Amino acid sequence: MAKIQELMARKRQLKAVMRMMESDASFDTEEGRMYASLLVKLVVVEMHIEAQEKEKIAHI
């Protein structure tokens, strides 16, 4: 359960940073590459959350 809470906190942090960035920045710019990188990290965190939730359901 603590793992899910940590992942949710990380997800909130990544979303907060992404809200401050320009989402339509070109990938040729540093900000565009950073936004893409954060987006990938966010998706990975969401995948981990889903996996943890599925494991929790499977154990019930």
C-alpha positions in Angstrom: 0.0 0.0 0.0 2.9 2.4 0.8 4.2 1.7 -2.7 1.0 2.9 -4.3 1.0 6.0 -2.1 4.6 6.8 -3.2 3.7 6.3 -6.8 0.7 8.6 -6.5 2.8 11.3 -4.9 5.3 11.0 -7.7 2.5 11.2 -10.3 1.2 14.4 -8.6 4.7 15.9 -8.7 5.2 15.1 -12.4 1.8 16.5 -13.3 2.6 19.7 -11.3 5.8 20.2 -13.2 4.2 19.5 -16.6 1.5 22.1 -15.9 4.2 24.7 -15.6 5.7 23.8 -19.0 4.7 24.6 -22.5 3.0 21.4 -23.8 3.3 22.4 -27.5 7.0 23.2 -27.4 9.0 21.8 -30.3 11.1 18.7 -29.7 14.0 20.7 -31.1 14.0 22.8 -28.0 15.3 21.8 -24.5 11.8 22.4 -23.0 10.2 20.2 -25.6 12.6 17.3 -24.9 12.2 17.8 -21.2 8.4 17.8 -21.5 8.6 14.5 -23.6 10.8 13.0 -21.0 8.5 13.9 -18.1 5.5 12.6 -20.1 7.3 9.2 -20.5 8.1 9.2 -16.7 4.4 9.9 -16.0 3.2 7.1 -18.1 5.7 4.7 -16.5 4.5 5.7 -13.0 0.9 5.3 -14.1 1.7 1.8 -15.4 3.3 0.9 -12.1 0.2 2.1 -10.2 -2.0 0.0 -12.4 0.2 -3.0 -11.9 0.2 -2.5 -8.1 -3.6 -2.2 -8.1 -4.0 -5.3 -10.2 -1.8 -7.2 -7.8 -3.8 -6.0 -4.8 -7.0 -7.1 -6.5 -5.5 -10.5 -7.4 -4.6 -11.1 -3.7 -8.1 -10.5 -2.5 
